[in-house]
Amino acid sequence: MSFYPFGSGGSQQTVNQHNVALAEQELEMVTDTFYRIVSSCYQKCIPPKYIDSELNKGESVCIDRCVSKFFEVNQRIGESLQKKGQQAAGATGFQQSQ
């Protein structure tokens, strides 16, 4: 049984390098976002001296709120940058296609 979707391993498929590069870039962005959330929320919500081996209710709530705020702020910044980009494009007479 072959693990390749189109027959035996003898027929090679061409891999679109552009798509691979885009996927790698997206993975890096997601990983970076994850580590920024972990770092920021850990610093804000988890005390430096551990009392329990598991998160208590207050820490869990703090982490939930922190992650929610992180995504809300990122969304607002993205929307603001998009508006500014559209305004700048409109001022120069360049129309963006969506």
C-alpha positions as CSV (number, residue, x, y, z in Angstrom):
1,M,0.0,0.0,0.0
2,S,1.3,3.4,-1.0
3,F,1.1,6.5,1.2
4,Y,1.2,8.7,-1.8
5,P,-2.2,9.9,-3.0
6,F,-1.6,9.2,-6.7
7,G,-0.1,5.7,-7.0
8,S,3.4,4.4,-6.3
9,G,6.3,6.5,-5.1
10,G,7.8,6.2,-8.6
11,S,5.6,9.1,-10.0
12,Q,6.9,12.3,-8.5
13,Q,4.6,15.3,-8.2
14,T,5.9,18.7,-8.5
15,V,5.7,20.8,-5.4
16,N,4.8,24.5,-5.8
17,Q,7.7,26.2,-3.9
18,H,5.7,29.4,-3.6
19,N,2.9,27.6,-1.8
20,V,5.5,25.9,0.5
21,A,7.1,29.3,1.3
22,L,3.7,30.8,2.1
23,A,2.8,27.9,4.3
24,E,6.2,28.2,6.1
25,Q,5.6,31.9,6.6
26,E,2.1,31.4,8.0
27,L,3.4,28.7,10.4
28,E,6.1,31.2,11.6
29,M,3.5,33.9,12.1
30,V,1.2,31.5,14.1
31,T,4.1,30.3,16.2
32,D,5.3,33.8,16.9
33,T,1.8,34.8,17.9
34,F,1.4,31.8,20.2
35,Y,4.8,32.5,21.9
36,R,3.9,36.2,22.4
37,I,0.6,35.3,24.0
38,V,2.2,32.7,26.2
39,S,4.9,35.1,27.3
40,S,2.6,38.0,27.9
41,C,-0.2,36.2,29.6
42,Y,2.2,34.0,31.7
43,Q,4.0,37.1,33.0
44,K,0.7,38.8,33.8
45,C,-1.3,35.9,35.3
46,I,1.1,33.4,36.9
47,P,2.9,34.5,40.1
48,P,6.6,33.8,40.1
49,K,6.4,31.6,43.2
50,Y,4.2,28.6,42.5
51,I,1.8,27.5,45.3
52,D,-0.1,24.8,43.4
53,S,0.8,22.4,40.7
54,E,-2.3,23.4,38.7
55,L,-3.8,26.7,37.8
56,N,-6.3,28.1,40.3
57,K,-9.6,29.7,39.2
58,G,-8.2,33.2,39.3
59,E,-5.2,32.3,37.2
60,S,-7.4,30.5,34.7
61,V,-9.8,33.5,34.4
62,C,-6.9,35.9,34.0
63,I,-5.4,33.8,31.2
64,D,-8.8,33.6,29.4
65,R,-9.2,37.3,29.6
66,C,-5.6,38.0,28.6
67,V,-5.8,35.8,25.5
68,S,-9.2,37.4,24.6
69,K,-7.8,40.9,24.9
70,F,-4.7,40.0,22.9
71,F,-6.8,38.8,20.0
72,E,-9.2,41.8,20.3
73,V,-6.4,44.3,20.2
74,N,-4.7,42.5,17.2
75,Q,-8.0,42.6,15.4
76,R,-8.5,46.3,16.1
77,I,-5.0,47.1,15.0
78,G,-5.5,45.1,11.8
79,E,-8.7,46.9,11.0
80,S,-7.1,50.3,11.7
81,L,-4.1,49.5,9.5
82,Q,-6.5,48.3,6.7
83,K,-8.5,51.6,6.9
84,K,-5.3,53.6,6.8
85,G,-4.1,51.6,3.8
86,Q,-7.4,52.1,2.0
87,Q,-7.3,55.9,2.7
88,A,-3.8,56.1,1.5
89,A,-4.7,54.2,-1.7
90,G,-7.7,56.4,-2.2
91,A,-5.6,59.5,-1.8
92,T,-3.2,58.4,-4.5
93,G,-6.0,57.2,-6.8
94,F,-5.0,53.6,-6.6
95,Q,-7.9,51.1,-6.2
96,Q,-7.3,47.9,-4.2
97,S,-9.1,44.8,-5.5
98,Q,-10.7,42.6,-2.9
